[in-house]
Amino acid sequence: MPVFAPEQSKIKMVILTKTKEKNAVWWSPINQNKRNTQSIVTSMLRRFEKHTLAKITNVIQFYENGNLIASKKL
């Protein structure tokens, strides 16, 4: 079973980067699907802050079932 899968993960995180950089999409770990949404978002942000993408990101958007649930401007 995969750790991340677009069709099974509860939360999708869209990383909008600065100009001329490629945007990225991260999916929440499937084993966290039973946790509440805020808990998953917090753990995804914690992992993101340690990643090199954090230095070139303008906005992070979180989606659940295709609906925007949170946005954070950096």
N, C-alpha and C positions, 0 to 999 in steps of 0.2 A: 504494500500500500504506500502511495507517495506521501510525502510530508506536506507538500503544497499542491493544490490542484484548483484551477479556476472554477471548475464545475462543482467542487465540494467545499472549498474554503468559505467561511462565513463573511469575512471582510476583505475588501480589495483596497489597497493603498496606492494612489496615483501620485507619483513624484514629478512635479513640474520644475524642470531645471532652468538655469539661466540660459540666455540666448546661445545658440549654436551648440548646445549640449543636448544629448538624446534624453528624452523623458523616460521614466521607468515605471513599472507596475510591480508591486509586491502583493502576495496573497498571504493571508493568515494561515498558520499551521492548522491542519485539519483536526488534530487532537485537542485544539482549543475551542472548537465549535460550541461546546456545551457551556463555556464561560459566558458571562455577560459581555455585551458589546464594548463597554467602556474599559473593561479589564483587558480585552484583546487589543484595543487601540493603544492603551498605555504600554503594553509589552512590545507592540510593533514600533512605537516611537522610541522606546528605550534601545531596541536593536538598531534602528535607523540612525540615531545620534552617534553611534560608534562607527558607522559606515562612511566611506569616502564621499558618497553622494551628498552627505549632509552639508558639505562645504559649498556645493554648487547648486543648491536647491532654493527656489523662490517660494513655492507653495506645496503643501501636502494636502491631498483630499482623501477622505475615507468614504467608501461606499458599502452599503449592505443591501442585497437584493436589487442592485441597480440604482438605488437612491442615495444621494449625497447625505451623509449623516454628520460629517464634521470636516472642517477645513482649517488649516493652520498656515499662516503666512510667516515666513522666516526672514 
